[in-house]
Amino acid sequence: MIGMSKIDKRLDSKAQTTRDVNRYLDACKLYGSCMDACPVAKGAFTVEQLNEATRQGAKVPAVIKEFTWHCMQCGRCAPVCAAKLRRDIMVRILKHHLRREKPWNYKRYLLIRGPALRGFPRFLQRLYVASKKVALRDLAPLMEVRPTRPAEVLFYPGCYLYSPTTVRQTLRLLDHIGCSYEVLGGMSTCCGMPHLLQGEFELADDCMKRLQQDIARIHPHTILTACAECHEAITKIKSAYGEQYEVLSVIEYLTRHQHKFPRTKIVGEILVHESCRFSSKTPAGQAARQAAATFGTLVAPPAEHAPPCCFHWNHNQDPGNKQGRLAYLREMRAFAPVLACNCLTCYEEFKKLNTDITIIDIIQLYIDALQTPPRQG
């Protein structure tokens, strides 16, 4: 596990989450709208029973334990709550209480993520990195390296440095724009959100503290990432430390430099997936739709076609949701042949499914624009 440094009280996630959850439990009106909106709740327990199981020291029934590991904290429960409570955060404290019982898939996901692993996890992390350096030779100089040169832009792929297509495309686009940037990525630079989403508060805080130290050495004006969870973690760090840098999705940054790309239609009708953390109400979601409308014909499906979560963050504990995702993709194919994802996590999960709709990372639109010959006349 991570050899934790002294936790910075500015990042005391456990204390903050405990305070919030205690307040939520006292304020809950037991309406149940959160469970009605939940894509994994099966109606096997009441909100009152869930609240009681969430309290410190309470016995957690087996059916609520199952729900806890199925929940991926997509946040659909929050906007429908009349009392403005965060059921997803309440589940996070449940995951913390049950962390000694977590399924193997949860444990495996965190096994080699973190800045200061010890023992066997550290050995596995080094072995993984060594194998990736052989397989991805062009990206090897960036792996597990902590730059110290000040730069205007920090491109932070974090763990997804090992998702080579997106990283290579982002680097190419940043070079095209001509900005001064540094890259910080690798398993040892994990942002801490995977730990936080499992209720491992101390481990999450340690990752974030060390990431803040890395950021401070670069002193960037802007931090870019294509991962919605990384974006959330860096925003949390920025707030905790009172930093002044700007946190943007890669697509937000690209749309600011739209004048440096050809304005040409390279696709026809295109949908943008409504991700949990980069929804259409966020600047990242709005930028994605702007890009889709620039390079294609943006299509909006009817409101009743609610998009499913990609289910990455329950680590395949609820495999029955695969059919729901397949049904969603089949429905979307009736509206457009292309579905663009503005969250890397969503993109990687949907790409695993075999359907007849084309799934793209929205960054691909900018790459294709550079490669499209100009129209004559």
Order of alpha helices (4+ residues) and beta strands (2+ residues): alpha-alpha-alpha-alpha-alpha-alpha-alpha-beta-alpha-beta-alpha-alpha-beta-alpha-beta-alpha-beta-alpha-beta-alpha-beta-alpha-beta-alpha
